[in-house]
Amino acid sequence: MKELSRRLIAIAVLALLVPSGHLFAADGETDPEVTERVAAPAWIHPESAVPGSTPERTDALRQLTPEQEKEFLERRIDEAEQFAAAKGAELQAKPATRWVRSDLFGSEVRSATAGAESSVIVTPGLSLSKPVKQPPFGSLDADFDSLPDSFETAVSDGFTPAYYISGGEKAGTGFARFGNYTPQTVIQNLPAVPPASHYRVTPVGFTNGTNGQQYGFLQIDYLSLWNKDDGLSISNSCRTYATVLGGLIGYGLSGALNGLGGHVIDNERSAVLVAAPTTASFQYSTNINAYQGYDFYIAAHENTFFDHSTYLSPSQPVPVNNHLLLAMSKAKHGTYAFNPDGFPLFPGWIINTTYYTLDFLYYNYYIDYYSYLVYLGMADTLYFSCVVERFQDLGGRYSSPRINVGELGHTLNSSGFIADPRVQSKLTPLLWYVQ
């Protein structure tokens, strides 16, 4: 699971000037037509892991009659538990690896395992119907955070993501408006398209760059608040496979699947760290054109066993009016900077450990070749077919409406629901801090 501790803002980041790639849409540019289906992820190793499986493995798995399958599984569960007791710790110590996916928009992005980071890539894409321009800002600061509310609206618009919402959502599943109170309660259901978002702009602090110039940093949170999560549909066969394979590696995989069920209200988010030179000492600039994005956070199954949340760190600061392109998976609404269709949800170390274990069992004569094929077929099915993200591309859109929730304790736009722990946990502590 990825630890969501706050990240230190390194002064050196202010000097990074290397072009970074293709994951953003710039105002005034059209959306390229996306027709190519994203290929299956390239699993670096072990070689025995095969997305899509093989005919030989599939045939071995299918040839079992119901009675044979029951007998086989009962016998293998016992063997797996015995083996796990002796070898599980050793095998789980195998190093994790990364998925390398083709980006939805024509380039490559890495979805990193815990402790690793991804690179951000930038490309032309959507255009805002109303490009952000420098407006005359008033002095109203109703959330008492030292930033004019009108400025918060403008700077959040300047970095708002473009969302690719999946087709195929169940009838009635979509975004929502909530009551001005806790607990968080839906008072209006909204469709899945166009997306709706709630945002917050929060001061992070000040620091000096290598050139001596002082910079003021802001964290912009973008909340994607759904009325429900419909969960993954996982067959009984897949649950059985999870029980057997979990026994092999000494981990309760079947129980972990319970975390992928449906539930009411689904709070998702992304965030961006932006900064601009100060106009006076310890005074945030209100010139939105001076702001650039330095770090991005994308949440997917945040704080769960299946957490694929990640920070995207561009090698070059991203100017205002460039917008991160985000895809939200069907039903579960995990947020990704690439097309997540078919993306495996089990952690990489679990998948690696399973295949390492099967290789060990076969090459050390614990199991015969036929059993090896059956196990491999189970693993291929569970990890690359059953427990994966689903996504049907409907094209990208900007959110409407976009609602400023203000700060905790001083909310805006009847957003008292953010005091609910389910939402408050998305807003505190801050993801970044200065030193």
C-alpha positions in Angstrom: 0.0 0.0 0.0 1.3 3.4 -0.9 2.0 5.6 2.2 0.4 9.0 1.7 2.8 11.0 3.7 3.4 14.6 2.9 6.2 15.3 0.3 8.9 17.7 0.9 9.1 20.4 -1.7 12.7 20.4 -3.0 14.1 23.7 -3.9 15.9 22.1 -6.8 12.6 21.4 -8.5 12.3 25.1 -9.3 15.2 24.8 -11.7 14.1 21.8 -13.8 13.7 22.8 -17.4 13.8 19.5 -19.3 10.8 18.9 -21.6 8.7 16.1 -20.2 6.4 14.4 -22.6 2.6 13.9 -23.2 0.0 13.6 -20.5 -1.6 17.0 -20.6 -4.0 19.0 -22.7 -3.3 22.6 -23.6 -6.0 25.2 -24.0 -6.9 26.0 -27.6 -5.8 22.6 -28.9 -8.2 20.0 -30.2 -8.7 16.5 -28.8 -6.9 13.9 -30.9 -9.1 10.9 -31.8 -8.1 7.9 -29.7 -8.7 4.7 -31.6 -5.9 2.3 -30.6 -6.7 -0.1 -27.8 -4.1 -0.1 -25.1 -2.0 -3.3 -25.1 -1.8 -5.6 -22.2 0.8 -4.5 -19.6 4.3 -5.6 -20.1 5.1 -7.6 -17.0 8.8 -7.4 -16.5 9.2 -10.7 -14.8 8.7 -13.6 -14.0 8.4 -15.0 -17.4 5.7 -17.5 -16.4 3.2 -14.7 -15.8 1.1 -14.5 -19.0 -1.7 -12.0 -19.4 -4.3 -13.7 -21.5 -2.9 -17.1 -20.5 -2.0 -19.8 -23.1 -4.1 -22.5 -24.8 -2.3 -25.2 -23.0 -3.0 -23.7 -19.6 -6.6 -22.9 -20.5 -7.2 -26.4 -21.8 -5.8 -28.0 -18.6 -8.0 -25.8 -16.5 -11.1 -26.5 -18.6 -10.6 -30.3 -18.8 -11.4 -30.7 -15.1 -14.9 -32.0 -14.5 -16.7 -30.4 -11.6 -16.0 -33.4 -9.5 -12.3 -33.5 -10.5 -12.0 -29.7 -9.9 -13.4 -30.1 -6.4 -11.1 -33.0 -5.6 -8.1 -31.3 -7.1 -8.7 -28.0 -5.2 -9.3 -29.7 -1.9 -6.1 -31.7 -2.2 -4.1 -28.7 -3.4 -5.4 -26.4 -0.7 -3.9 -28.7 1.9 -0.6 -29.0 0.1 -0.5 -25.2 -0.4 -1.0 -24.5 3.3 1.8 -27.0 4.2 4.1 -25.4 1.6 3.3 -21.9 2.7 4.3 -22.7 6.3 7.7 -23.7 5.2 8.5 -21.4 2.2 6.1 -18.5 2.3 8.3 -15.9 4.0 11.2 -16.7 1.7 9.1 -16.3 -1.5 7.3 -13.2 -0.4 10.7 -11.5 0.0 11.1 -11.5 -3.8 11.5 -7.9 -5.1 8.4 -6.3 -6.6 8.4 -4.9 -10.1 6.5 -2.4 -12.2 3.8 -2.4 -14.8 4.7 -0.6 -17.9 1.6 0.6 -19.8 1.0 2.4 -23.0 -0.6 5.7 -22.3 -4.1 6.3 -23.4 -2.9 9.2 -25.5 0.0 7.7 -27.4 3.0 7.7 -25.0 4.3 5.7 -22.1 3.8 6.1 -18.4 4.8 3.9 -15.5 2.4 3.0 -12.7 4.9 2.6 -9.9 4.8 0.2 -7.0 5.0 1.5 -3.4 8.1 3.6 -2.9 8.7 4.3 -6.6 7.5 7.2 -8.6 6.2 7.8 -12.1 7.3 10.3 -14.7 4.8 12.7 -16.2 4.4 13.0 -20.0 2.6 16.0 -21.7 0.6 16.1 -24.9 -1.8 18.4 -26.7 -5.4 17.4 -26.0 -8.7 19.0 -25.1 -9.6 22.6 -25.1 -11.5 24.5 -22.5 -14.7 26.1 -23.8 -13.6 29.2 -21.9 -9.8 29.5 -21.6 -8.7 30.9 -18.3 -7.8 34.6 -18.5 -6.6 37.0 -15.8 -9.8 38.4 -14.2 -10.0 41.4 -11.9 -10.0 39.8 -8.5 -12.0 41.0 -5.5 -10.9 40.9 -1.9 -13.6 38.5 -0.6 -11.9 35.6 1.2 -14.8 33.8 2.8 -12.8 30.7 3.7 -10.1 32.8 5.5 -7.1 31.2 3.9 -5.5 34.5 2.7 -6.5 33.8 -1.0 -9.3 35.8 -2.7 -12.1 33.4 -3.6 -12.2 34.6 -7.2 -8.5 33.9 -7.5 -9.0 30.4 -6.2 -11.7 29.8 -8.9 -9.3 31.1 -11.7 -6.2 29.1 -10.6 -8.2 25.9 -10.1 -9.7 26.3 -13.6 -6.2 26.8 -14.9 -5.1 23.3 -13.7 -8.4 21.4 -13.6 -8.0 17.9 -15.0 -9.8 16.7 -18.1 -11.7 13.5 -17.2 -12.2 10.4 -19.3 -15.3 8.8 -17.8 -15.9 5.1 -18.6 -19.0 4.0 -20.5 -21.1 1.2 -19.1 -21.9 2.6 -15.7 -25.0 1.2 -14.2 -28.2 3.2 -14.4 -28.3 5.8 -11.6 -24.6 5.7 -10.9 -23.0 9.1 -11.3 -21.7 12.2 -9.6 -23.7 13.9 -6.8 -24.4 17.1 -4.8 -24.4 16.7 -1.0 -26.1 18.4 1.9 -24.5 21.2 3.9 -24.1 19.0 6.9 -22.6 15.7 8.1 -22.8 12.8 7.6 -22.2 13.2 3.9 -25.6 12.7 2.3 -26.6 12.8 -1.3 -29.3 15.4 -2.0 -29.0 15.4 -5.8 -27.9 12.6 -8.2 -26.0 13.8 -11.3 -25.2 11.8 -14.4 -21.7 10.3 -14.9 -21.2 12.5 -18.0 -20.4 15.3 -17.8 -18.3 14.9 -14.7 -18.7 17.1 -11.8 -15.9 18.2 -9.4 -15.4 19.9 -6.1 -12.1 21.6 -5.5 -10.1 23.3 -2.8 -7.1 25.7 -3.1 -4.9 25.8 0.0 -1.7 27.7 0.8 1.2 25.4 1.5 4.0 27.8 2.3 6.9 29.7 0.9 10.5 28.9 0.0 13.4 30.4 -2.0 14.6 29.0 -5.3 18.2 28.6 -6.3 18.1 32.1 -7.8 17.0 33.6 -4.5 13.5 34.3 -5.7 10.8 33.5 -3.2 8.0 31.2 -4.4 4.6 30.7 -2.9 3.1 27.1 -3.1 -0.5 26.1 -3.3 -2.1 22.7 -3.1 -5.2 22.3 -5.4 -7.4 19.4 -4.5 -9.9 18.1 -7.1 -12.6 15.8 -5.6 -14.6 13.5 -7.8 -17.6 12.6 -5.6 -19.8 9.8 -6.8 -23.1 8.7 -5.4 -22.0 5.1 -5.3 -19.4 2.5 -6.3 -20.9 -0.5 -8.0 -18.0 -2.8 -7.2 -16.4 -5.5 -9.3 -18.3 -8.6 -10.3 -16.1 -11.5 -9.3 -17.2 -15.1 -10.1 -17.2 -17.9 -7.6 -14.5 -19.7 -9.7 -12.3 -16.7 -9.3 -12.9 -16.6 -5.6 -11.9 -20.3 -5.5 -8.7 -19.6 -7.4 -7.9 -16.8 -4.9 -8.3 -19.2 -2.0 -6.0 -21.8 -3.6 -3.3 -19.4 -4.7 -3.5 -17.5 -1.4 -2.8 -20.8 0.3 0.3 -21.2 -1.8 1.8 -17.9 -0.8 0.4 -17.7 2.7 -1.9 -14.7 2.1 -5.7 -14.4 2.4 -6.4 -13.4 -1.2 -10.0 -14.5 -1.1 -10.7 -12.2 1.9 -8.9 -9.3 0.1 -11.5 -9.5 -2.7 -14.2 -8.3 -0.2 -12.6 -4.9 -0.4 -13.7 -4.6 -4.1 -17.4 -4.8 -3.4 -19.8 -2.0 -4.0 -20.8 0.7 -1.5 -22.8 4.0 -1.4 -20.8 7.2 -1.9 -17.4 7.0 -3.5 -15.0 9.8 -2.9 -12.1 10.0 -5.3 -9.5 12.7 -5.8 -6.4 14.1 -7.5 -4.3 17.0 -6.6 -1.6 19.3 -8.0 1.1 21.4 -6.3 1.5 24.8 -8.0 3.8 27.7 -7.3 4.5 31.2 -8.6 7.1 33.9 -7.6 5.9 36.1 -4.8 5.1 39.7 -5.6 6.1 40.8 -2.1 7.7 38.9 0.8 5.4 36.1 2.0 2.6 37.3 -0.2 1.0 34.9 -2.8 0.8 36.1 -6.3 -2.6 36.6 -7.8 -1.3 36.5 -11.4 -2.5 33.1 -12.5 -0.3 33.2 -15.6 2.7 33.0 -13.2 1.7 29.7 -11.8 3.2 26.3 -12.8 2.5 22.8 -11.7 5.4 21.0 -10.0 3.9 17.7 -8.7 0.7 15.8 -9.3 -1.1 13.2 -7.1 -3.6 10.7 -8.5 -5.6 8.4 -6.2 -6.7 4.9 -7.2 -8.2 2.7 -4.4 -6.5 4.9 -1.9 -5.5 3.4 1.5 -6.6 -0.1 0.5 -4.9 -3.4 -0.2 -5.3 -2.6 -4.0 -3.9 1.0 -3.7 -2.4 2.2 -7.0 -2.2 5.8 -6.1 0.9 7.6 -7.4 2.7 10.9 -7.6 3.5 12.1 -11.1 6.6 14.3 -11.1 7.2 16.3 -14.4 10.8 17.0 -15.4 9.6 20.4 -16.4 7.1 22.6 -14.5 3.8 22.5 -16.3 2.4 26.0 -17.2 -1.1 27.1 -16.2 -3.8 26.2 -18.8 -2.4 22.8 -19.3 -4.6 20.0 -17.9 -3.8 16.5 -16.7 -5.8 13.9 -18.6 -7.3 11.4 -16.2 -9.3 8.2 -16.8 -11.7 6.9 -14.2 -12.3 3.2 -14.3 -15.8 1.7 -14.7 -17.7 1.0 -11.4 -14.7 1.4 -9.1 -13.7 4.9 -10.3 -10.0 4.5 -9.7 -8.2 7.4 -11.3 -5.3 6.9 -13.7 -3.2 8.9 -16.1 -3.5 6.1 -18.7 -6.2 3.9 -20.1 -6.7 1.4 -17.2 -8.8 -1.2 -19.2 -7.4 -4.6 -18.1 -5.0 -3.1 -15.5 -4.4 -5.7 -12.8 -5.5 -4.6 -9.3 -3.5 -7.1 -7.2 -0.2 -5.6 -6.0 2.8 -6.6 -8.1 4.5 -8.4 -5.3 1.4 -10.7 -4.9 1.4 -11.5 -8.6 5.2 -12.0 -8.6 5.2 -14.2 -5.5 2.5 -16.4 -6.9 4.4 -17.2 -10.1 7.7 -17.6 -8.3 6.0 -20.1 -6.0 4.5 -22.1 -8.9 7.9 -22.2 -10.6 9.5 -23.3 -7.4 7.0 -26.1 -6.8 7.3 -27.4 -10.4 11.0 -27.2 -10.9 11.7 -28.7 -7.4 9.2 -31.6 -8.1 6.6 -30.7 -5.6 3.9 -30.8 -8.3 3.7 -32.5 -11.7 3.4 -30.7 -15.1 -0.4 -31.0 -15.4 -0.9 -29.5 -11.9 1.6 -26.8 -12.8 -0.5 -25.9 -15.9 -3.7 -25.8 -13.9 -2.2 -23.5 -11.3 -0.8 -21.2 -14.0 -4.2 -21.1 -15.6 -5.8 -20.1 -12.3 -3.2 -17.4 -11.8 -3.6 -16.0 -15.3 -7.4 -15.9 -14.9 -7.4 -14.4 -11.4 -4.8 -11.7 -11.9 -5.3 -10.7 -15.6 -9.0 -11.4 -16.2 -11.0 -11.4 -12.9 -9.5 -8.7 -10.8 -8.7 -6.0 -13.2 -10.0 -2.5 -14.0 -12.6 -2.0 -16.8 -12.8 1.1 -19.0 -14.8 2.0 -22.0 -13.6 5.2 -23.6 -16.2 7.9 -24.1 -13.7 10.7 -24.8 -12.5 13.4 -22.5 -14.5 16.2 -20.9 -13.9 19.0 -18.4 -16.0 18.9 -15.3 -19.2 21.0 -15.0 -20.0 22.1 -12.4 -16.8 22.9 -10.6 -17.5 23.9 -7.0 -15.2 25.5 -4.5 -15.7 23.8 -1.1 -13.5 26.2 0.8 -11.5 25.2 3.8 -12.3 22.9 6.7 -14.0 25.0 9.3 -14.8 27.8 6.8 -16.6 26.1 3.9 -18.0 27.7 0.8 -21.0 26.9 -1.4 -22.9 25.0 1.2 -20.1 22.4 1.5 -20.4 21.5 5.2 -20.3 17.8 4.2 -16.5 18.0 3.9 -16.3 17.8 7.7 -17.4 14.1 7.3 -14.3 12.0 8.0 -14.8 10.3 4.6 -14.1 13.6 2.9 -12.0 15.2 5.5 -9.4 12.4 5.1 -9.0 13.5 1.5 -8.1 17.0 2.5 -5.9 16.6 5.5 -3.1 16.3 6.1 -1.7 18.2 3.1 0.2 16.1 0.6 3.1 18.6 0.4 5.0 20.8 2.8 7.8 23.3 2.4 11.1 23.4 4.4 
